[in-house]
Amino acid sequence: MKEVTENNQVEKITETKPKKKKTNKIITIVVAALVIGLVIFRIASSMAGPEPEQESIVTVKTALAEKMSINTTSPITGRVEPIDEVSIIPLASGKITAVYADIGDKVSKGATLFQIDGTQLSTTYNQAKEGLNVAKSSYDRLSALYKEGAVAYQDYEKAQSAYLNAQQTLTAASDALGNCTVTSPINGYITSKQVEVGGIASPAAPAMTVADVSKLQINTNVAEYIVNDLKVGDTVDVYIASLGKQAYKGVIDAISPAPASGNLTYPVKISISDNTGAIKAGMFAEIRIISEEKNNTLCVPSDSVIMKEGTAVVVTLGKGNTPKYNKVKTGIDNGDYVEILSGLKEGDTIVISGQQYVTEGTPVHVSKK
């Protein structure tokens, strides 16, 4: 029994060896085929070139070419000033005995602002008045005697001269005493005050300032290339930065026919109106002068005009949102809109954003924002 078993095992081992050789051969063939296939795929891919990328659609924004009014402005600046302003300088020196007005007070023409001590001047005035009475009495007496031939002409003439001198002396004393009462020369408001009771008034320094702000004005200067575009009576827009973006109306009241002394600019006076009372004297103002203007002319947003090979171009959209480059001739450009003299027509759909990326003839996507 033992011998038979061993023989069977030998036969099984002998049969297994050819099977293993056959399996290894198949695996080798399969691997070789995969390698060859991979090499062929890579060669074919390299010969075919890279896969083309799908072209993305350009998104643009549009507007319409339309007729409108357009203008360009030349800005000039200046300070808002009262229509009239007076520095009150006393003509008399002396101690201040009373002050009747303060900053912000409204005063009328002739109203007393402050009083200077006039005791000494009052004495001088009384003496001058008494001197005039004596001179007049002497003149009247000698005049009557002269008519009767009782006195010589020289005596009459001397009395007449003394009387005239006495009149002048009284007038001077009266004026000096009157200068102790300081009044306002105009209607307006007190805008500055440098006097107090007990202080000393002097002709060397202003004591108060009175300003008439019932009307406001701007005194400014314009260059020679602007002055010929202006005329008295023209309306202008006035902007006060501290009050926001609101435009106030101004009127040109005066234009100098010659430059200011030592300057190359022409003085211009502009009056402004403000029903709200918001504008105050001293505020900084910008005046926008219309230097060029056209009405009912074809215009497009300035952003729609681009330069292509040195030529102004506007992109329009046709059927199917297909872009087209249009050479245009431009006119007035104020930074927001530009006038189109040729190359477009009213109602054309124009590209105002994204036109740098479009290709003529290739449809685009129009943004609805």
Contacts in CASP RR format, 6 or more apart in sequence:
PFRMAT RR
TARGET T0000
AUTHOR 0000-0000-0000
METHOD contacts of the structure
MODEL  1
MKEVTENNQVEKITETKPKKKKTNKIITIVVAALVIGLVIFRIASSMAGP
EPEQESIVTVKTALAEKMSINTTSPITGRVEPIDEVSIIPLASGKITAVY
ADIGDKVSKGATLFQIDGTQLSTTYNQAKEGLNVAKSSYDRLSALYKEGA
VAYQDYEKAQSAYLNAQQTLTAASDALGNCTVTSPINGYITSKQVEVGGI
ASPAAPAMTVADVSKLQINTNVAEYIVNDLKVGDTVDVYIASLGKQAYKG
VIDAISPAPASGNLTYPVKISISDNTGAIKAGMFAEIRIISEEKNNTLCV
PSDSVIMKEGTAVVVTLGKGNTPKYNKVKTGIDNGDYVEILSGLKEGDTI
VISGQQYVTEGTPVHVSKK
57 363 0 8 1.000
57 364 0 8 1.000
57 365 0 8 1.000
58 354 0 8 1.000
58 357 0 8 1.000
58 358 0 8 1.000
58 359 0 8 1.000
58 362 0 8 1.000
58 364 0 8 1.000
58 365 0 8 1.000
59 354 0 8 1.000
59 364 0 8 1.000
59 365 0 8 1.000
59 366 0 8 1.000
59 367 0 8 1.000
60 315 0 8 1.000
60 317 0 8 1.000
60 323 0 8 1.000
60 351 0 8 1.000
60 352 0 8 1.000
60 353 0 8 1.000
60 354 0 8 1.000
60 355 0 8 1.000
60 358 0 8 1.000
60 364 0 8 1.000
60 365 0 8 1.000
60 366 0 8 1.000
60 367 0 8 1.000
61 351 0 8 1.000
61 352 0 8 1.000
61 353 0 8 1.000
61 354 0 8 1.000
61 366 0 8 1.000
61 367 0 8 1.000
61 369 0 8 1.000
62 317 0 8 1.000
62 349 0 8 1.000
62 350 0 8 1.000
62 351 0 8 1.000
62 352 0 8 1.000
62 366 0 8 1.000
63 300 0 8 1.000
63 301 0 8 1.000
63 304 0 8 1.000
63 349 0 8 1.000
63 350 0 8 1.000
63 352 0 8 1.000
64 347 0 8 1.000
64 348 0 8 1.000
64 349 0 8 1.000
64 350 0 8 1.000
65 298 0 8 1.000
65 299 0 8 1.000
65 300 0 8 1.000
65 340 0 8 1.000
65 344 0 8 1.000
65 345 0 8 1.000
65 346 0 8 1.000
65 347 0 8 1.000
65 348 0 8 1.000
65 350 0 8 1.000
66 298 0 8 1.000
66 299 0 8 1.000
66 346 0 8 1.000
66 347 0 8 1.000
67 296 0 8 1.000
67 297 0 8 1.000
67 298 0 8 1.000
67 299 0 8 1.000
67 346 0 8 1.000
68 296 0 8 1.000
68 297 0 8 1.000
68 299 0 8 1.000
68 337 0 8 1.000
69 293 0 8 1.000
69 294 0 8 1.000
69 295 0 8 1.000
69 296 0 8 1.000
69 297 0 8 1.000
70 293 0 8 1.000
70 294 0 8 1.000
70 297 0 8 1.000
70 299 0 8 1.000
70 332 0 8 1.000
70 334 0 8 1.000
70 337 0 8 1.000
70 339 0 8 1.000
71 290 0 8 1.000
71 291 0 8 1.000
71 292 0 8 1.000
71 293 0 8 1.000
71 294 0 8 1.000
71 332 0 8 1.000
71 334 0 8 1.000
72 290 0 8 1.000
72 291 0 8 1.000
72 292 0 8 1.000
72 293 0 8 1.000
72 332 0 8 1.000
72 333 0 8 1.000
72 334 0 8 1.000
73 237 0 8 1.000
73 288 0 8 1.000
73 289 0 8 1.000
73 290 0 8 1.000
73 291 0 8 1.000
73 334 0 8 1.000
74 222 0 8 1.000
74 226 0 8 1.000
74 229 0 8 1.000
74 288 0 8 1.000
74 289 0 8 1.000
74 291 0 8 1.000
75 286 0 8 1.000
75 287 0 8 1.000
75 288 0 8 1.000
75 289 0 8 1.000
76 220 0 8 1.000
76 221 0 8 1.000
76 222 0 8 1.000
76 226 0 8 1.000
76 268 0 8 1.000
76 286 0 8 1.000
76 287 0 8 1.000
76 289 0 8 1.000
77 220 0 8 1.000
77 284 0 8 1.000
77 285 0 8 1.000
77 286 0 8 1.000
77 287 0 8 1.000
78 218 0 8 1.000
78 219 0 8 1.000
78 220 0 8 1.000
78 284 0 8 1.000
78 285 0 8 1.000
78 286 0 8 1.000
78 287 0 8 1.000
79 218 0 8 1.000
79 219 0 8 1.000
79 282 0 8 1.000
79 283 0 8 1.000
79 284 0 8 1.000
79 285 0 8 1.000
80 216 0 8 1.000
80 217 0 8 1.000
80 218 0 8 1.000
80 240 0 8 1.000
80 272 0 8 1.000
80 279 0 8 1.000
80 280 0 8 1.000
80 281 0 8 1.000
80 282 0 8 1.000
80 283 0 8 1.000
80 284 0 8 1.000
80 285 0 8 1.000
81 216 0 8 1.000
81 217 0 8 1.000
81 218 0 8 1.000
81 219 0 8 1.000
81 281 0 8 1.000
81 282 0 8 1.000
82 211 0 8 1.000
82 212 0 8 1.000
82 213 0 8 1.000
82 215 0 8 1.000
82 216 0 8 1.000
82 217 0 8 1.000
82 281 0 8 1.000
83 212 0 8 1.000
83 213 0 8 1.000
83 214 0 8 1.000
83 215 0 8 1.000
83 216 0 8 1.000
83 217 0 8 1.000
83 271 0 8 1.000
84 186 0 8 1.000
84 211 0 8 1.000
84 212 0 8 1.000
85 191 0 8 1.000
85 209 0 8 1.000
85 210 0 8 1.000
85 211 0 8 1.000
85 212 0 8 1.000
86 184 0 8 1.000
86 185 0 8 1.000
86 186 0 8 1.000
86 209 0 8 1.000
86 210 0 8 1.000
86 211 0 8 1.000
87 206 0 8 1.000
87 208 0 8 1.000
87 209 0 8 1.000
88 113 0 8 1.000
88 182 0 8 1.000
88 184 0 8 1.000
88 185 0 8 1.000
88 206 0 8 1.000
88 207 0 8 1.000
88 208 0 8 1.000
88 209 0 8 1.000
88 210 0 8 1.000
89 203 0 8 1.000
89 205 0 8 1.000
89 206 0 8 1.000
89 207 0 8 1.000
90 116 0 8 1.000
90 179 0 8 1.000
90 182 0 8 1.000
90 201 0 8 1.000
90 202 0 8 1.000
90 203 0 8 1.000
90 207 0 8 1.000
91 179 0 8 1.000
91 203 0 8 1.000
92 116 0 8 1.000
92 118 0 8 1.000
92 121 0 8 1.000
92 176 0 8 1.000
92 178 0 8 1.000
92 179 0 8 1.000
92 180 0 8 1.000
92 201 0 8 1.000
92 203 0 8 1.000
93 116 0 8 1.000
93 200 0 8 1.000
93 201 0 8 1.000
93 202 0 8 1.000
93 203 0 8 1.000
94 116 0 8 1.000
94 117 0 8 1.000
94 118 0 8 1.000
94 200 0 8 1.000
94 201 0 8 1.000
94 202 0 8 1.000
95 116 0 8 1.000
95 117 0 8 1.000
95 198 0 8 1.000
95 199 0 8 1.000
95 200 0 8 1.000
95 201 0 8 1.000
96 114 0 8 1.000
96 115 0 8 1.000
96 116 0 8 1.000
96 117 0 8 1.000
96 195 0 8 1.000
96 196 0 8 1.000
96 197 0 8 1.000
96 198 0 8 1.000
96 199 0 8 1.000
96 200 0 8 1.000
96 201 0 8 1.000
97 115 0 8 1.000
97 116 0 8 1.000
97 117 0 8 1.000
97 197 0 8 1.000
97 198 0 8 1.000
98 114 0 8 1.000
98 115 0 8 1.000
98 197 0 8 1.000
99 113 0 8 1.000
99 114 0 8 1.000
99 115 0 8 1.000
99 193 0 8 1.000
99 195 0 8 1.000
99 196 0 8 1.000
99 197 0 8 1.000
100 111 0 8 1.000
100 112 0 8 1.000
100 113 0 8 1.000
100 114 0 8 1.000
100 115 0 8 1.000
101 107 0 8 1.000
101 111 0 8 1.000
101 113 0 8 1.000
101 114 0 8 1.000
101 184 0 8 1.000
101 190 0 8 1.000
101 193 0 8 1.000
101 208 0 8 1.000
102 190 0 8 1.000
102 193 0 8 1.000
103 190 0 8 1.000
103 191 0 8 1.000
103 192 0 8 1.000
103 193 0 8 1.000
104 189 0 8 1.000
104 190 0 8 1.000
104 191 0 8 1.000
105 189 0 8 1.000
105 190 0 8 1.000
106 188 0 8 1.000
106 189 0 8 1.000
107 113 0 8 1.000
107 184 0 8 1.000
107 187 0 8 1.000
107 188 0 8 1.000
107 189 0 8 1.000
107 190 0 8 1.000
107 210 0 8 1.000
108 184 0 8 1.000
108 187 0 8 1.000
108 188 0 8 1.000
109 184 0 8 1.000
109 185 0 8 1.000
109 186 0 8 1.000
109 187 0 8 1.000
110 183 0 8 1.000
110 184 0 8 1.000
110 185 0 8 1.000
111 183 0 8 1.000
111 184 0 8 1.000
112 181 0 8 1.000
112 182 0 8 1.000
112 183 0 8 1.000
113 182 0 8 1.000
113 183 0 8 1.000
113 184 0 8 1.000
113 190 0 8 1.000
113 207 0 8 1.000
113 208 0 8 1.000
114 182 0 8 1.000
114 195 0 8 1.000
114 201 0 8 1.000
114 207 0 8 1.000
114 208 0 8 1.000
115 180 0 8 1.000
115 181 0 8 1.000
115 182 0 8 1.000
116 179 0 8 1.000
116 180 0 8 1.000
116 181 0 8 1.000
116 182 0 8 1.000
116 201 0 8 1.000
117 180 0 8 1.000
118 177 0 8 1.000
118 180 0 8 1.000
121 173 0 8 1.000
121 176 0 8 1.000
121 177 0 8 1.000
121 178 0 8 1.000
121 180 0 8 1.000
122 177 0 8 1.000
124 173 0 8 1.000
124 176 0 8 1.000
124 177 0 8 1.000
125 170 0 8 1.000
125 173 0 8 1.000
125 174 0 8 1.000
125 176 0 8 1.000
125 177 0 8 1.000
127 173 0 8 1.000
128 166 0 8 1.000
128 169 0 8 1.000
128 170 0 8 1.000
128 172 0 8 1.000
128 173 0 8 1.000
128 174 0 8 1.000
129 170 0 8 1.000
129 173 0 8 1.000
131 166 0 8 1.000
131 169 0 8 1.000
131 170 0 8 1.000
132 163 0 8 1.000
132 166 0 8 1.000
132 167 0 8 1.000
132 169 0 8 1.000
132 170 0 8 1.000
134 166 0 8 1.000
135 159 0 8 1.000
135 162 0 8 1.000
135 163 0 8 1.000
135 165 0 8 1.000
135 166 0 8 1.000
135 167 0 8 1.000
136 163 0 8 1.000
136 166 0 8 1.000
138 159 0 8 1.000
138 162 0 8 1.000
138 163 0 8 1.000
139 159 0 8 1.000
139 160 0 8 1.000
139 162 0 8 1.000
139 163 0 8 1.000
141 159 0 8 1.000
142 151 0 8 1.000
142 155 0 8 1.000
142 156 0 8 1.000
142 159 0 8 1.000
143 156 0 8 1.000
143 159 0 8 1.000
143 160 0 8 1.000
145 151 0 8 1.000
145 156 0 8 1.000
146 153 0 8 1.000
146 155 0 8 1.000
146 156 0 8 1.000
182 201 0 8 1.000
182 207 0 8 1.000
184 210 0 8 1.000
185 210 0 8 1.000
186 210 0 8 1.000
186 212 0 8 1.000
187 212 0 8 1.000
187 214 0 8 1.000
188 210 0 8 1.000
188 211 0 8 1.000
188 212 0 8 1.000
188 213 0 8 1.000
188 214 0 8 1.000
189 210 0 8 1.000
189 211 0 8 1.000
189 212 0 8 1.000
189 213 0 8 1.000
190 208 0 8 1.000
190 209 0 8 1.000
190 210 0 8 1.000
191 209 0 8 1.000
191 210 0 8 1.000
191 211 0 8 1.000
191 281 0 8 1.000
192 206 0 8 1.000
192 208 0 8 1.000
192 209 0 8 1.000
193 207 0 8 1.000
193 208 0 8 1.000
193 209 0 8 1.000
194 205 0 8 1.000
194 206 0 8 1.000
194 207 0 8 1.000
194 208 0 8 1.000
195 201 0 8 1.000
195 207 0 8 1.000
195 208 0 8 1.000
201 207 0 8 1.000
211 281 0 8 1.000
213 280 0 8 1.000
213 281 0 8 1.000
215 271 0 8 1.000
215 273 0 8 1.000
216 271 0 8 1.000
216 272 0 8 1.000
216 274 0 8 1.000
216 279 0 8 1.000
216 281 0 8 1.000
217 253 0 8 1.000
217 269 0 8 1.000
217 270 0 8 1.000
217 271 0 8 1.000
217 272 0 8 1.000
218 238 0 8 1.000
218 269 0 8 1.000
218 270 0 8 1.000
218 272 0 8 1.000
218 285 0 8 1.000
218 287 0 8 1.000
219 267 0 8 1.000
219 268 0 8 1.000
219 269 0 8 1.000
220 267 0 8 1.000
220 268 0 8 1.000
220 270 0 8 1.000
220 287 0 8 1.000
221 260 0 8 1.000
221 263 0 8 1.000
221 265 0 8 1.000
221 266 0 8 1.000
221 267 0 8 1.000
221 268 0 8 1.000
222 230 0 8 1.000
222 265 0 8 1.000
222 266 0 8 1.000
222 268 0 8 1.000
222 289 0 8 1.000
223 264 0 8 1.000
223 265 0 8 1.000
223 266 0 8 1.000
224 259 0 8 1.000
224 264 0 8 1.000
224 265 0 8 1.000
224 266 0 8 1.000
226 289 0 8 1.000
226 291 0 8 1.000
227 255 0 8 1.000
227 266 0 8 1.000
227 268 0 8 1.000
229 289 0 8 1.000
229 290 0 8 1.000
229 291 0 8 1.000
230 252 0 8 1.000
230 255 0 8 1.000
230 268 0 8 1.000
230 289 0 8 1.000
231 252 0 8 1.000
231 255 0 8 1.000
232 252 0 8 1.000
232 253 0 8 1.000
232 254 0 8 1.000
232 255 0 8 1.000
233 251 0 8 1.000
233 252 0 8 1.000
233 253 0 8 1.000
234 251 0 8 1.000
234 252 0 8 1.000
235 249 0 8 1.000
235 250 0 8 1.000
235 251 0 8 1.000
235 252 0 8 1.000
236 249 0 8 1.000
236 250 0 8 1.000
236 251 0 8 1.000
236 252 0 8 1.000
236 270 0 8 1.000
236 287 0 8 1.000
236 288 0 8 1.000
236 289 0 8 1.000
236 290 0 8 1.000
237 247 0 8 1.000
237 248 0 8 1.000
237 249 0 8 1.000
237 250 0 8 1.000
237 287 0 8 1.000
237 288 0 8 1.000
238 247 0 8 1.000
238 248 0 8 1.000
238 249 0 8 1.000
238 250 0 8 1.000
238 270 0 8 1.000
238 272 0 8 1.000
238 285 0 8 1.000
238 286 0 8 1.000
238 287 0 8 1.000
239 245 0 8 1.000
239 246 0 8 1.000
239 247 0 8 1.000
239 248 0 8 1.000
239 285 0 8 1.000
239 286 0 8 1.000
239 287 0 8 1.000
239 288 0 8 1.000
240 246 0 8 1.000
240 248 0 8 1.000
240 278 0 8 1.000
240 279 0 8 1.000
240 283 0 8 1.000
240 284 0 8 1.000
240 285 0 8 1.000
240 286 0 8 1.000
241 284 0 8 1.000
241 286 0 8 1.000
242 283 0 8 1.000
242 284 0 8 1.000
243 278 0 8 1.000
243 279 0 8 1.000
243 283 0 8 1.000
248 272 0 8 1.000
248 273 0 8 1.000
248 274 0 8 1.000
248 279 0 8 1.000
249 272 0 8 1.000
249 273 0 8 1.000
250 270 0 8 1.000
250 271 0 8 1.000
250 272 0 8 1.000
250 273 0 8 1.000
250 287 0 8 1.000
251 270 0 8 1.000
251 271 0 8 1.000
251 272 0 8 1.000
252 268 0 8 1.000
252 269 0 8 1.000
252 270 0 8 1.000
253 269 0 8 1.000
253 270 0 8 1.000
253 271 0 8 1.000
254 267 0 8 1.000
254 268 0 8 1.000
254 269 0 8 1.000
255 266 0 8 1.000
255 267 0 8 1.000
255 268 0 8 1.000
255 269 0 8 1.000
256 266 0 8 1.000
256 267 0 8 1.000
256 268 0 8 1.000
257 266 0 8 1.000
258 266 0 8 1.000
259 265 0 8 1.000
259 266 0 8 1.000
260 266 0 8 1.000
260 267 0 8 1.000
270 287 0 8 1.000
272 279 0 8 1.000
272 285 0 8 1.000
292 332 0 8 1.000
293 332 0 8 1.000
294 332 0 8 1.000
294 339 0 8 1.000
297 332 0 8 1.000
297 339 0 8 1.000
298 339 0 8 1.000
298 340 0 8 1.000
298 341 0 8 1.000
298 344 0 8 1.000
298 345 0 8 1.000
298 346 0 8 1.000
299 337 0 8 1.000
299 338 0 8 1.000
299 339 0 8 1.000
299 340 0 8 1.000
300 314 0 8 1.000
300 337 0 8 1.000
300 338 0 8 1.000
300 340 0 8 1.000
300 344 0 8 1.000
300 350 0 8 1.000
300 352 0 8 1.000
301 336 0 8 1.000
301 337 0 8 1.000
301 338 0 8 1.000
301 350 0 8 1.000
301 352 0 8 1.000
302 333 0 8 1.000
302 334 0 8 1.000
302 335 0 8 1.000
302 336 0 8 1.000
302 337 0 8 1.000
302 338 0 8 1.000
303 352 0 8 1.000
303 353 0 8 1.000
304 314 0 8 1.000
304 315 0 8 1.000
304 350 0 8 1.000
304 351 0 8 1.000
304 352 0 8 1.000
304 355 0 8 1.000
305 312 0 8 1.000
305 313 0 8 1.000
305 314 0 8 1.000
305 328 0 8 1.000
305 330 0 8 1.000
305 338 0 8 1.000
306 312 0 8 1.000
306 313 0 8 1.000
306 314 0 8 1.000
306 315 0 8 1.000
306 355 0 8 1.000
306 356 0 8 1.000
307 313 0 8 1.000
308 325 0 8 1.000
311 327 0 8 1.000
312 327 0 8 1.000
312 328 0 8 1.000
312 329 0 8 1.000
312 330 0 8 1.000
313 325 0 8 1.000
313 326 0 8 1.000
313 327 0 8 1.000
313 328 0 8 1.000
314 325 0 8 1.000
314 326 0 8 1.000
314 328 0 8 1.000
314 340 0 8 1.000
314 343 0 8 1.000
314 344 0 8 1.000
314 350 0 8 1.000
314 351 0 8 1.000
314 355 0 8 1.000
315 323 0 8 1.000
315 324 0 8 1.000
315 325 0 8 1.000
315 326 0 8 1.000
315 350 0 8 1.000
315 351 0 8 1.000
315 355 0 8 1.000
315 358 0 8 1.000
316 323 0 8 1.000
316 324 0 8 1.000
316 326 0 8 1.000
316 344 0 8 1.000
316 348 0 8 1.000
316 349 0 8 1.000
316 350 0 8 1.000
316 351 0 8 1.000
317 323 0 8 1.000
317 324 0 8 1.000
317 349 0 8 1.000
317 350 0 8 1.000
317 351 0 8 1.000
317 364 0 8 1.000
317 366 0 8 1.000
318 324 0 8 1.000
318 349 0 8 1.000
320 363 0 8 1.000
321 363 0 8 1.000
321 364 0 8 1.000
321 365 0 8 1.000
321 366 0 8 1.000
322 361 0 8 1.000
322 362 0 8 1.000
322 363 0 8 1.000
322 364 0 8 1.000
323 351 0 8 1.000
323 355 0 8 1.000
323 358 0 8 1.000
323 359 0 8 1.000
323 360 0 8 1.000
323 361 0 8 1.000
323 362 0 8 1.000
323 364 0 8 1.000
324 360 0 8 1.000
324 361 0 8 1.000
325 360 0 8 1.000
326 343 0 8 1.000
326 344 0 8 1.000
327 343 0 8 1.000
328 340 0 8 1.000
328 341 0 8 1.000
328 342 0 8 1.000
328 343 0 8 1.000
328 344 0 8 1.000
329 340 0 8 1.000
329 341 0 8 1.000
329 342 0 8 1.000
329 343 0 8 1.000
330 338 0 8 1.000
330 339 0 8 1.000
330 340 0 8 1.000
330 341 0 8 1.000
331 338 0 8 1.000
331 339 0 8 1.000
331 340 0 8 1.000
331 341 0 8 1.000
332 338 0 8 1.000
332 339 0 8 1.000
333 339 0 8 1.000
344 350 0 8 1.000
351 358 0 8 1.000
351 364 0 8 1.000
353 367 0 8 1.000
358 364 0 8 1.000
END
